[in-house]
């Protein structure tokens, strides 16, 4: 099973405290992950095997070895990948529309997971597939995949705290007049066996910020930022205000010009869990959405 190495130098503010406190305070490692380190990993202070309860001094060098405790039955498949960013800790890929992120009962192959596992195998790497978030099958755009449980945990926490941004570009039906707005409407699941959502006071709080990029008589080009991350949030919200996404056959109507909903996860911004660097990635509007605008008689300049 693969091993993952984390390194950290103790800061002045943690001089004299336990290593456990440093790992939880400075690195944000959860109790669950600390338990995994004790059970199947290794921990060193200045190259000496140590215990999490041992006290550290400012400037001490900590090394954590994380070992995977499970395996995945995901077959590698030679599927082209568009890679926006990759280092030893994480991978960001530009998923095409029509591709499922993770194998399910209905989609056992041809998924993003199959493509990513193959990419890593070709490079001699054997990570588990750990998507930090997902996109619908017919939504294109950027997806973050962690290479170890610490990075997955850290990015998931950033996501939950609203400390990283997902910005979407979408084409909706009808002309939007206002330059920007906030859709604040709770989203509720219709029932078992369907992923369709409705706006209902019974649902979970959901907020979408948006700004208008361009507007024509029959359609509008919009940029939307998720404050919350509910299933089908953008699709349900814009249908709620009378502007369903073009091509959305669940919340609107099919389009002869596009075989999916016109929704693209075009920008993502987050803090790298290890380096602390702000990662800001942009994916251009895909060809089918550009073709849609052209077929409707509109020109499209790349949003800022």
VENLINWO-V737392 format. One record per residue. N is the residue number from 1. RES is the residue in one small letter. PHI is phi in whole degrees, -180 to 180 (NA if undefined). PSI is psi in whole degrees, 0 to 359 (999 if undefined). BURIAL is 1 if it has 16 or more other ideal C-beta (glycine too) atoms within 10 Angstrom, else 0. Layout:
n=N res=RES phi=PHI psi=PSI burial=BURIAL
n=N res=RES phi=PHI psi=PSI burial=BURIAL
This chain:
n=1 res=x phi=NA psi=146 burial=0
n=2 res=x phi=-68 psi=153 burial=0
n=3 res=x phi=-113 psi=149 burial=0
n=4 res=x phi=-127 psi=133 burial=1
n=5 res=x phi=-109 psi=130 burial=0
n=6 res=x phi=-119 psi=136 burial=1
n=7 res=x phi=-124 psi=145 burial=0
n=8 res=x phi=-157 psi=141 burial=1
n=9 res=x phi=-104 psi=131 burial=0
n=10 res=x phi=-70 psi=132 burial=1
n=11 res=x phi=-84 psi=168 burial=0
n=12 res=x phi=-60 psi=325 burial=0
n=13 res=x phi=-68 psi=347 burial=0
n=14 res=x phi=-113 psi=18 burial=1
n=15 res=x phi=-63 psi=125 burial=0
n=16 res=x phi=88 psi=1 burial=0
n=17 res=x phi=-97 psi=175 burial=0
n=18 res=x phi=-74 psi=154 burial=0
n=19 res=x phi=-60 psi=324 burial=1
n=20 res=x phi=-57 psi=316 burial=1
n=21 res=x phi=-64 psi=323 burial=0
n=22 res=x phi=-65 psi=312 burial=1
n=23 res=x phi=-63 psi=323 burial=1
n=24 res=x phi=-78 psi=322 burial=1
n=25 res=x phi=-82 psi=314 burial=0
n=26 res=x phi=-89 psi=326 burial=0
n=27 res=x phi=-102 psi=346 burial=1
n=28 res=x phi=71 psi=26 burial=0
n=29 res=x phi=-73 psi=133 burial=1
n=30 res=x phi=-78 psi=164 burial=1
n=31 res=x phi=-61 psi=323 burial=0
n=32 res=x phi=-62 psi=317 burial=0
n=33 res=x phi=-71 psi=326 burial=1
n=34 res=x phi=-61 psi=321 burial=1
n=35 res=x phi=-62 psi=321 burial=0
n=36 res=x phi=-65 psi=322 burial=1
n=37 res=x phi=-63 psi=317 burial=1
n=38 res=x phi=-65 psi=323 burial=0
n=39 res=x phi=-80 psi=317 burial=0
n=40 res=x phi=-135 psi=6 burial=0
n=41 res=x phi=-113 psi=196 burial=1
n=42 res=x phi=-138 psi=153 burial=0
n=43 res=x phi=-140 psi=134 burial=1
n=44 res=x phi=-131 psi=143 burial=0
n=45 res=x phi=-118 psi=117 burial=1
n=46 res=x phi=53 psi=44 burial=0
n=47 res=x phi=73 psi=5 burial=0
n=48 res=x phi=-103 psi=128 burial=0
n=49 res=x phi=-55 psi=131 burial=0
n=50 res=x phi=-141 psi=172 burial=1
n=51 res=x phi=-108 psi=154 burial=0
n=52 res=x phi=-65 psi=337 burial=1
n=53 res=x phi=-82 psi=349 burial=0
n=54 res=x phi=-65 psi=147 burial=0
n=55 res=x phi=-88 psi=149 burial=1
n=56 res=x phi=-121 psi=164 burial=1
n=57 res=x phi=-117 psi=155 burial=0
n=58 res=x phi=-56 psi=132 burial=0
n=59 res=x phi=94 psi=348 burial=0
n=60 res=x phi=-61 psi=147 burial=1
n=61 res=x phi=-106 psi=118 burial=0
n=62 res=x phi=-103 psi=141 burial=1
n=63 res=x phi=-132 psi=128 burial=1
n=64 res=x phi=-118 psi=129 burial=1
n=65 res=x phi=-106 psi=116 burial=0
n=66 res=x phi=-102 psi=131 burial=1
n=67 res=x phi=-114 psi=139 burial=0
n=68 res=x phi=-66 psi=141 burial=1
n=69 res=x phi=-109 psi=5 burial=0
n=70 res=x phi=-147 psi=172 burial=0
n=71 res=x phi=-128 psi=167 burial=0
n=72 res=x phi=-125 psi=141 burial=0
n=73 res=x phi=-98 psi=68 burial=0
n=74 res=x phi=-119 psi=117 burial=1
n=75 res=x phi=-78 psi=135 burial=0
n=76 res=x phi=-70 psi=138 burial=0
n=77 res=x phi=-133 psi=138 burial=0
n=78 res=x phi=-78 psi=81 burial=0
n=79 res=x phi=-116 psi=130 burial=1
n=80 res=x phi=-58 psi=141 burial=0
n=81 res=x phi=-121 psi=141 burial=1
n=82 res=x phi=-103 psi=108 burial=0
n=83 res=x phi=-99 psi=122 burial=0
n=84 res=x phi=-90 psi=330 burial=1
n=85 res=x phi=-163 psi=143 burial=1
n=86 res=x phi=-157 psi=138 burial=1
n=87 res=x phi=-143 psi=195 burial=0
n=88 res=x phi=-72 psi=350 burial=0
n=89 res=x phi=-108 psi=330 burial=1
n=90 res=x phi=-157 psi=167 burial=1
n=91 res=x phi=-137 psi=136 burial=1
n=92 res=x phi=-122 psi=123 burial=1
n=93 res=x phi=-118 psi=155 burial=1
n=94 res=x phi=-100 psi=99 burial=1
n=95 res=x phi=-77 psi=132 burial=1
n=96 res=x phi=-78 psi=155 burial=1
n=97 res=x phi=-63 psi=143 burial=1
n=98 res=x phi=96 psi=352 burial=0
n=99 res=x phi=-102 psi=130 burial=1
n=100 res=x phi=-79 psi=143 burial=1
n=101 res=x phi=-72 psi=312 burial=1
n=102 res=x phi=-129 psi=143 burial=0
n=103 res=x phi=-56 psi=139 burial=1
n=104 res=x phi=-133 psi=181 burial=0
n=105 res=x phi=-58 psi=324 burial=0
n=106 res=x phi=-87 psi=344 burial=0
n=107 res=x phi=-137 psi=86 burial=0
n=108 res=x phi=-88 psi=347 burial=0
n=109 res=x phi=-146 psi=171 burial=0
n=110 res=x phi=75 psi=15 burial=0
n=111 res=x phi=-93 psi=169 burial=1
n=112 res=x phi=-60 psi=322 burial=1
n=113 res=x phi=-60 psi=315 burial=1
n=114 res=x phi=-60 psi=319 burial=1
n=115 res=x phi=-68 psi=318 burial=1
n=116 res=x phi=-68 psi=316 burial=1
n=117 res=x phi=-59 psi=319 burial=1
n=118 res=x phi=-64 psi=317 burial=1
n=119 res=x phi=-58 psi=315 burial=1
n=120 res=x phi=-69 psi=318 burial=1
n=121 res=x phi=-60 psi=319 burial=0
n=122 res=x phi=-62 psi=332 burial=0
n=123 res=x phi=-91 psi=4 burial=0
n=124 res=x phi=76 psi=24 burial=0
n=125 res=x phi=-113 psi=149 burial=0
n=126 res=x phi=-134 psi=58 burial=0
n=127 res=x phi=-82 psi=159 burial=1
n=128 res=x phi=-82 psi=151 burial=1
n=129 res=x phi=-81 psi=114 burial=1
n=130 res=x phi=-128 psi=78 burial=1
n=131 res=x phi=-68 psi=132 burial=1
n=132 res=x phi=-78 psi=333 burial=1
n=133 res=x phi=-153 psi=173 burial=1
n=134 res=x phi=-131 psi=159 burial=0
n=135 res=x phi=-121 psi=149 burial=1
n=136 res=x phi=-56 psi=157 burial=1
n=137 res=x phi=-53 psi=317 burial=1
n=138 res=x phi=-96 psi=11 burial=1
n=139 res=x phi=-99 psi=130 burial=1
n=140 res=x phi=-95 psi=165 burial=1
n=141 res=x phi=129 psi=196 burial=1
n=142 res=x phi=-81 psi=133 burial=1
n=143 res=x phi=-130 psi=132 burial=1
n=144 res=x phi=-94 psi=134 burial=1
n=145 res=x phi=-126 psi=123 burial=1
n=146 res=x phi=-83 psi=149 burial=1
n=147 res=x phi=-100 psi=354 burial=1
n=148 res=x phi=-152 psi=163 burial=1
n=149 res=x phi=-65 psi=330 burial=1
n=150 res=x phi=-66 psi=314 burial=1
n=151 res=x phi=-65 psi=319 burial=1
n=152 res=x phi=-61 psi=315 burial=1
n=153 res=x phi=-65 psi=316 burial=1
n=154 res=x phi=-64 psi=314 burial=1
n=155 res=x phi=-69 psi=324 burial=1
n=156 res=x phi=-63 psi=321 burial=0
n=157 res=x phi=-67 psi=318 burial=0
n=158 res=x phi=-59 psi=318 burial=1
n=159 res=x phi=-63 psi=313 burial=1
n=160 res=x phi=-66 psi=329 burial=0
n=161 res=x phi=-86 psi=358 burial=0
n=162 res=x phi=74 psi=23 burial=0
n=163 res=x phi=-93 psi=2 burial=0
n=164 res=x phi=-135 psi=152 burial=1
n=165 res=x phi=-108 psi=137 burial=0
n=166 res=x phi=-115 psi=121 burial=1
n=167 res=x phi=-118 psi=127 burial=1
n=168 res=x phi=-109 psi=150 burial=1
n=169 res=x phi=-112 psi=134 burial=1
n=170 res=x phi=-142 psi=156 burial=1
n=171 res=x phi=-117 psi=121 burial=1
n=172 res=x phi=-113 psi=158 burial=1
n=173 res=x phi=-78 psi=145 burial=1
n=174 res=x phi=85 psi=164 burial=1
n=175 res=x phi=-92 psi=121 burial=0
n=176 res=x phi=-90 psi=132 burial=1
n=177 res=x phi=-93 psi=316 burial=0
n=178 res=x phi=-66 psi=147 burial=0
n=179 res=x phi=-76 psi=337 burial=0
n=180 res=x phi=-165 psi=172 burial=0
n=181 res=x phi=-179 psi=177 burial=0
n=182 res=x phi=-127 psi=126 burial=0
n=183 res=x phi=-99 psi=116 burial=1
n=184 res=x phi=-121 psi=94 burial=0
n=185 res=x phi=-148 psi=124 burial=1
n=186 res=x phi=-66 psi=144 burial=1
n=187 res=x phi=-114 psi=132 burial=1
n=188 res=x phi=-127 psi=140 burial=1
n=189 res=x phi=-75 psi=136 burial=1
n=190 res=x phi=-65 psi=311 burial=0
n=191 res=x phi=176 psi=176 burial=0
n=192 res=x phi=-66 psi=146 burial=0
n=193 res=x phi=88 psi=0 burial=0
n=194 res=x phi=-141 psi=149 burial=0
n=195 res=x phi=-97 psi=0 burial=0
n=196 res=x phi=-63 psi=141 burial=0
n=197 res=x phi=-119 psi=155 burial=1
n=198 res=x phi=-131 psi=160 burial=1
n=199 res=x phi=-85 psi=121 burial=1
n=200 res=x phi=-157 psi=144 burial=0
n=201 res=x phi=-63 psi=344 burial=0
n=202 res=x phi=-78 psi=348 burial=0
n=203 res=x phi=-88 psi=184 burial=1
n=204 res=x phi=-85 psi=146 burial=0
n=205 res=x phi=-57 psi=138 burial=0
n=206 res=x phi=-148 psi=131 burial=1
n=207 res=x phi=-133 psi=135 burial=1
n=208 res=x phi=-129 psi=121 burial=1
n=209 res=x phi=-88 psi=141 burial=1
n=210 res=x phi=-144 psi=156 burial=1
n=211 res=x phi=-140 psi=147 burial=0
n=212 res=x phi=-83 psi=130 burial=1
n=213 res=x phi=-98 psi=321 burial=1
n=214 res=x phi=-163 psi=152 burial=1
n=215 res=x phi=-143 psi=139 burial=1
n=216 res=x phi=-128 psi=183 burial=0
n=217 res=x phi=-67 psi=324 burial=0
n=218 res=x phi=-105 psi=349 burial=0
n=219 res=x phi=-158 psi=162 burial=1
n=220 res=x phi=-137 psi=142 burial=1
n=221 res=x phi=-101 psi=124 burial=1
n=222 res=x phi=-130 psi=148 burial=1
n=223 res=x phi=-112 psi=128 burial=1
n=224 res=x phi=-125 psi=138 burial=1
n=225 res=x phi=-116 psi=127 burial=1
n=226 res=x phi=-81 psi=125 burial=1
n=227 res=x phi=-87 psi=318 burial=0
n=228 res=x phi=-110 psi=171 burial=0
n=229 res=x phi=-130 psi=66 burial=0
n=230 res=x phi=-85 psi=155 burial=1
n=231 res=x phi=-59 psi=130 burial=0
n=232 res=x phi=60 psi=25 burial=1
n=233 res=x phi=-58 psi=308 burial=1
n=234 res=x phi=-64 psi=317 burial=1
n=235 res=x phi=-63 psi=314 burial=1
n=236 res=x phi=-70 psi=321 burial=1
n=237 res=x phi=-66 psi=315 burial=1
n=238 res=x phi=-74 psi=330 burial=1
n=239 res=x phi=-65 psi=323 burial=1
n=240 res=x phi=-62 psi=324 burial=1
n=241 res=x phi=-92 psi=12 burial=1
n=242 res=x phi=88 psi=15 burial=0
n=243 res=x phi=-133 psi=69 burial=1
n=244 res=x phi=-63 psi=154 burial=1
n=245 res=x phi=-63 psi=140 burial=1
n=246 res=x phi=-62 psi=134 burial=1
n=247 res=x phi=84 psi=2 burial=1
n=248 res=x phi=-86 psi=102 burial=1
n=249 res=x phi=-83 psi=1 burial=0
n=250 res=x phi=-96 psi=315 burial=1
n=251 res=x phi=-108 psi=355 burial=1
n=252 res=x phi=-144 psi=236 burial=1
n=253 res=x phi=-136 psi=150 burial=0
n=254 res=x phi=-62 psi=158 burial=0
n=255 res=x phi=-122 psi=137 burial=1
n=256 res=x phi=-70 psi=349 burial=0
n=257 res=x phi=-100 psi=351 burial=1
n=258 res=x phi=-151 psi=134 burial=1
n=259 res=x phi=-92 psi=15 burial=0
n=260 res=x phi=-157 psi=176 burial=1
n=261 res=x phi=-72 psi=143 burial=1
n=262 res=x phi=-82 psi=77 burial=1
n=263 res=x phi=-139 psi=126 burial=1
n=264 res=x phi=-136 psi=124 burial=1
n=265 res=x phi=-80 psi=87 burial=1
n=266 res=x phi=-91 psi=347 burial=1
n=267 res=x phi=-150 psi=141 burial=1
n=268 res=x phi=-142 psi=138 burial=1
n=269 res=x phi=-136 psi=126 burial=0
n=270 res=x phi=-154 psi=165 burial=1
n=271 res=x phi=-93 psi=129 burial=0
n=272 res=x phi=-63 psi=127 burial=1
n=273 res=x phi=-62 psi=336 burial=1
n=274 res=x phi=-104 psi=310 burial=1
n=275 res=x phi=-84 psi=337 burial=0
n=276 res=x phi=81 psi=355 burial=0
n=277 res=x phi=-66 psi=142 burial=0
n=278 res=x phi=-79 psi=121 burial=0
n=279 res=x phi=-101 psi=122 burial=1
n=280 res=x phi=-128 psi=108 burial=0
n=281 res=x phi=-118 psi=143 burial=0
n=282 res=x phi=-128 psi=135 burial=0
n=283 res=x phi=-115 psi=127 burial=1
n=284 res=x phi=-66 psi=157 burial=0
n=285 res=x phi=-58 psi=128 burial=1
n=286 res=x phi=-68 psi=162 burial=1
n=287 res=x phi=-59 psi=319 burial=0
n=288 res=x phi=-67 psi=327 burial=1
n=289 res=x phi=-75 psi=326 burial=1
n=290 res=x phi=-66 psi=319 burial=0
n=291 res=x phi=-64 psi=323 burial=0
n=292 res=x phi=-59 psi=312 burial=1
n=293 res=x phi=-63 psi=320 burial=1
n=294 res=x phi=-64 psi=320 burial=0
n=295 res=x phi=-68 psi=336 burial=0
n=296 res=x phi=-89 psi=2 burial=1
n=297 res=x phi=84 psi=22 burial=0
n=298 res=x phi=-118 psi=147 burial=1
n=299 res=x phi=-93 psi=153 burial=0
n=300 res=x phi=-133 psi=117 burial=1
n=301 res=x phi=-94 psi=146 burial=0
n=302 res=x phi=-62 psi=126 burial=0
n=303 res=x phi=-61 psi=153 burial=1
n=304 res=x phi=-71 psi=999 burial=0
